[in-house]
Amino acid sequence: MAVFKGIFDGKTLRLLEPVHLDRPHWVEVTIQEEVKPDEAERVKRRERILSYAGNWLDLPAEAWAQVQEALNRRTNFFPERVAW
C-alpha cells in the first residue's frame, strides 16, 4: 500500500507526484481538510514550473555548460552562496 497526496477541486483529483504502477490497483480516496488558498496557489505554481522542467532535458551539452557558467558567475554577486 502507498499513500499519495493530491488536491481535489470539486471536479478533478490532481496528484502532487507521479504514480508509476504496472497493473491496476484498487484505490481509496479520503478527503482530509480544505486546502488553504495560498497552498492551492503554491501547488499550481509548482505544476507550472514542473511542466517546463522537461524542456531542460533536451539541452545539448554545450548549452548545459553555458548555463553552468552563467550560474557560477551569478554566485559572485552572492558570496555566501556555494558555487554549483
Stockholm file with secondary structure:
# STOCKHOLM 1.0

chainA/1-84         MAVFKGIFDGKTLRLLEPVHLDRPHWVEVTIQEEVKPDEAERVKRRERILSYAGNWLDLPAEAWAQVQEALNRRTNFFPERVAW
#=GR chainA/1-84 SS CCCCCEEECSSCEEESSCCCCSSCCCCCCCCCCCCCHHHHHHHHHHHHHHHHHHHHHTCCHHHHHHHHHHHHHHGGGCTTSCCC
#=GC SS_cons        CCCCCEEECSSCEEESSCCCCSSCCCCCCCCCCCCCHHHHHHHHHHHHHHHHHHHHHTCCHHHHHHHHHHHHHHGGGCTTSCCC
//
